[in-house]
Amino acid sequence: MSAAAAATASPPGTAPAAATDAANPNDVLDLTEHVKLVSSDGFEFILDRRCAMASGAIKAMLSSPARFAESHHNVIEFKDIKAVILEKVCQYLHYKVRFTNSSTEIPEFDLGSPEIYLELLMAADFLDC
């Protein structure tokens, strides 16, 4: 995982710096301004809510009148998206929010290695981002 990642990731079984131990019910992660995205391999990404809402699918899950369970907990689990792909998606969502309506020159977004392009394309299509 890169140090410049737009989200905070933690391996399965550990909590990110902003989170607390799930085994202790008195410690509650305040996700009102953030959303937790969980990859298929258990990595957790804490993403600014504004950035997460740049994805049409995530926005629908969090703000739909159907009241998905995700909207109550601000935690979304992706059973088919690996951490390496979800990390790149989080970086892109941050990039998209940062440079939308920007008057400065927009730098090219780094897609990473070609080995992940197909999975990244499928995730971007699913997440509508």
HELIX and SHEET records of a PDB file:
HELIX    1   1 ARG A   49  ALA A   52  1                                   4    
HELIX    2   2 GLY A   56  SER A   63  1                                   8    
HELIX    3   3 ALA A   69  HIS A   73  1                                   5    
HELIX    4   4 ALA A   83  PHE A   99  1                                  17    
HELIX    5   5 PRO A  114  ILE A  116  5                                   3    
HELIX    6   6 TYR A  117  LEU A  127  1                                  11    
SHEET    1   A 4 THR A   8  SER A  10  0                                        
SHEET    2   A 4 GLU A  44  ASP A  48 -1                                        
SHEET    3   A 4 HIS A  34  VAL A  38 -1                                        
SHEET    4   A 4 VAL A  75  GLU A  77  1                                        
END                                                                             
